[in-house]
Amino acid sequence: MHFMDNTKLTGMGVALVTPFKNDDSVDFEALARLIDYQIKSNADYLVVLGTTAESSSLSDAEKTDIVKFVIERANGRLPIVIGLGGNYTKAVVEKIENTDFRGIDAILSAVPYYNKPSQEGIYQHYKAITEASKLPIILYNVPGRTGVNMTAETTLRLANDFSNVVAIKEASGNLNQMNDIIKHKPDNFMVISGDDSFTFPLITMGAVGVISVIGNAFPSEFSRMVRMALRGDYEGARKIHHRFTELFDLLFVDGNPAGVKCMLSMMGYMENKLRLPLVPTRITTMEKMKAVLDELRVKL
């Protein structure tokens, strides 16, 4: 069994976007720039093939190429988490059994989407994944996307029953639920914010960090806020949190990763290109973002 050093998931993980060229192909040069930017700007770990990567719009071959590329480019300089889930348990288990996980530190697996399983169904799904995996599992609760909320009770049951269920990325937006998990969890189980805007309050409650979208564009500033909050400098962290508040709203108004890709294109990292059914941010949102970016004194 592969046990994880908890410090690997402490701090700011970044849910990497997948840059595309205007011809719709994956832009590996832009991905290399983004990875280098993350590493030099103090990101604590990288998450590949998460929702932010538009992974539902990538072919299996592209996913394999992207993972291989990220592992080679990061070259052991920071931990790597892979997004791997689905709503057909048997297929997820087979994928885990047939994937080469060399260079990967943990699996992030979302609650099954669309078919709305019961809490018992969610538990059995993760039980099957856990038993198939040699890597640590990070649960991912994101009811806004999956259509079903994994309750604190189910999360705690999984955390207590399986030693390689090491963390949860919580994006329910329900502070009471998150607090309940933090309050009753086993000591070595970690709660990670799944929303940039909730990161600061969640850390004050006992979370260990965030898997961030905004970190793609502002890794050094956002990781600084996370580190300050983790060491108890709440006043300093709150100031940075408040500087980002307006941007949090703009980032998601036209869906994710449209907002952050728009910002990254303004900053010169990649084309402002998404794959259908996702489309770029509206011009009005873009103009507001540019004003906020100028205010944050980011060089465009």
Secondary structure, DSSP 8 states (H G I E B T S, - for coil): -----GGGGSEEEEE----B-TTSSB-HHHHHHHHHHHHHTT--EEEESSGGGTGGGS-HHHHHHHHHHHHHHHTTSS-EEEE---S-HHHHHHHHHT---TT--EEEEE---SS---HHHHHHHHHHHHHH-SS-EEEEE-HHHHS----HHHHHHHHHH-TTEEEEEE-S--HHHHHHHHHHS-TT-EEEESSGGGHHHHHHHT--EEEESGGGT-HHHHHHHHHHHHTT-HHHHHHHHHHHHHHHHHHHTT-TTHHHHHHHHHTTSS-S---TT-----HHHHHHHHHHHHHTT---
